[in-house]
């Protein structure tokens, strides 16, 4: 790079800049191909604002009776499903995450099995998991809880095993050196270091699960989604608006609670 | 609080005189245990009201074996044309929606940052962004399908809104964390507003912005595989149709393709992130 006073300072090295340019070119090419291929009807696109305005007009005013008698119980059910699913995930994933951590299990074979369980769990959306469980257990909340659990295992497992792997070996060696049993090593060596991440991960996943549970009802897995589906099918738009409001409220409430709890516990 | 600490503390306390004091002391000493017990009671209550019990689970497990048997072997051939077409559509939706969402998030992020704009502008922008983030893409998808009809257009609009909700929020946070010294230095040299943004703000946030964008593309790709269930285009439509016809072998083929796609994407985005570090 020249030391000319007037040359612009560059953040990246030459090869990296070249790779970045290639990356941008690829993105542009893919975007153009996508735009040509995807089947968009221009009239529909032009019509979107009018249609949306019409839809929102029909939603007003909200159906308050519907809100109290139907939406409230369904929201409670959604909360139950999300919480049960999260707790089941944590109980199931904890041992799996331990088995997936390099500093506890040196065996690569076991670790790869655990990691592939996590990856496949994360790759399948909770709605698709719900389809499977509805086929097995029939429609209802049980399918919802299991779907939430199956989707969360990968997320919690990955983050938790990373947290375990990041814990400092000094503290663990200290506990091992006094002849502690494996259980004591875990409880006194690892757990104090992992605990803050564990709580953060659990709260974060609970928050995400509430949002995801809200739609599981669409495929019959319980919660508010079922009510929403039937309200839309009967064109009961004021009811749909009430449901949307309730979901918005519960999501904000969960976010607020998670922030408070995290501050309190950590 | 462990047993020993409790014992020591108790030994130093004077005897509680009133019931209120007694209650306070119980809460102080056994607060965590009481909360844990209440939580367990809540879990049992929740499971009971949802009708979850061991009998149902046992019933399902025996059916599960039969179901898993019917998933195999995966059938890639019968519906290959549909699968190929819809899979590409999912990918195209994710690409276009990510770009649209990112392009829209840039100005929204600048307008929503409280250290750059007055509250009268930031408030509506921030409300819109948190509104966009509050709803699962499936719900936004249902609304857009009703508004613009079935097909990938609804999916692209849905994922764009979801992208704005996520990138917009993170981008605002990133801008609010920047050092104002650089901004002031640029402003002191008499730069215009666009130059302040270009030379004072953007260099401080652009690297993180790329990171958010990659993450959002991953997320959009995942969601584009399910939006078809509500008619918003992509592979979800074929998946749901096969499911409803009990063609479970086609369902398992599609799910395997989705998993392969997501794993490939995770690998690629890891590589791309390394370029920008």
Contacts between the chains, C-beta under 8 A, distances in Angstrom:
chain1	res1	chain2	res2	distance
A	11	B	203	7.8
A	16	B	275	6.4
A	19	B	275	4.8
A	20	B	275	6.1
A	20	B	276	7.0
A	23	B	272	6.3
A	23	B	275	6.2
A	27	B	99	7.7
A	30	B	95	5.5
A	31	B	95	5.8
A	31	B	96	6.7
A	31	B	99	5.5
A	33	B	92	7.9
A	34	B	91	7.4
A	34	B	92	3.7
A	34	B	95	4.6
A	34	B	96	5.3
A	35	B	92	8.0
A	35	B	96	6.3
A	37	B	88	6.9
A	37	B	92	5.7
A	38	B	89	6.6
A	38	B	92	4.6
A	38	B	93	6.9
A	38	B	96	6.5
A	38	B	152	5.1
A	38	B	156	7.4
A	39	B	89	7.9
A	39	B	151	6.4
A	39	B	152	6.2
A	40	B	151	7.6
A	40	B	152	6.7
A	40	B	153	4.8
A	40	B	156	7.6
A	41	B	149	7.7
A	41	B	151	7.4
A	41	B	153	7.0
A	44	B	148	5.0
A	44	B	149	5.6
A	44	B	151	7.8
A	44	B	153	5.8
A	45	B	148	7.2
A	45	B	153	6.1
A	47	B	148	7.0
A	48	B	147	6.2
A	48	B	148	5.1
A	48	B	157	7.1
A	51	B	146	8.0
A	51	B	147	4.1
A	51	B	148	6.2
A	52	B	143	7.9
A	52	B	147	4.8
A	55	B	143	6.9
A	55	B	146	6.1
A	55	B	147	5.5
A	77	B	49	7.7
A	77	B	50	6.8
A	80	B	46	3.9
A	80	B	47	8.0
A	80	B	49	6.6
A	80	B	50	5.7
A	81	B	50	6.8
A	83	B	42	7.8
A	83	B	43	7.3
A	83	B	46	6.4
A	84	B	43	6.5
A	84	B	46	5.6
A	84	B	47	6.2
A	84	B	50	7.3
A	84	B	52	7.5
A	87	B	43	6.2
A	119	B	259	7.9
A	119	B	263	6.2
A	119	B	266	7.9
A	120	B	259	5.7
A	122	B	262	7.6
A	123	B	222	7.8
A	123	B	258	6.6
A	123	B	259	4.3
A	123	B	262	3.9
A	123	B	263	6.4
A	124	B	255	6.3
A	124	B	258	6.9
A	124	B	259	6.6
A	125	B	222	6.0
A	125	B	223	7.2
A	125	B	225	6.3
A	125	B	226	4.5
A	127	B	138	6.7
A	127	B	226	4.7
A	127	B	229	6.1
A	128	B	225	7.8
A	128	B	226	6.3
A	128	B	239	7.1
A	128	B	255	6.4
A	128	B	258	7.6
A	131	B	239	7.9
A	131	B	240	7.6
A	131	B	243	5.5
A	131	B	251	7.6
A	132	B	67	7.5
A	135	B	67	5.7
A	135	B	243	7.6
A	135	B	248	7.7
A	136	B	60	5.2
A	136	B	63	5.3
A	136	B	64	4.6
A	136	B	67	5.0
A	137	B	56	6.8
A	137	B	57	7.8
A	137	B	59	7.7
A	137	B	60	4.0
A	137	B	63	7.5
A	138	B	60	7.9
A	140	B	50	7.7
A	140	B	51	6.6
A	141	B	50	3.8
A	141	B	51	6.7
A	141	B	52	6.6
A	142	B	50	7.0
A	142	B	51	7.3
A	142	B	52	5.0
A	142	B	56	6.0
A	142	B	57	7.2
A	142	B	60	7.3
A	145	B	50	7.3
A	145	B	52	6.6
A	211	B	134	7.6
A	211	B	135	7.7
A	211	B	136	5.1
A	212	B	136	6.3
A	214	B	135	7.9
A	214	B	136	5.8
A	214	B	139	6.9
A	215	B	136	4.7
A	215	B	138	4.1
A	215	B	139	6.0
A	218	B	138	6.5
A	218	B	142	7.9
A	218	B	229	6.9
A	218	B	230	6.6
A	219	B	229	6.8
A	222	B	50	7.0
A	225	B	138	8.0
A	228	B	139	7.3
A	228	B	142	7.5
A	232	B	142	6.4
A	232	B	146	7.2
A	244	B	135	7.3
A	244	B	139	7.3
A	247	B	134	7.0
A	247	B	135	6.5
A	247	B	139	7.1
A	248	B	131	7.0
A	248	B	134	4.9
A	248	B	135	7.4
A	251	B	134	4.4
A	251	B	135	7.8
A	252	B	130	7.6
A	252	B	134	6.8
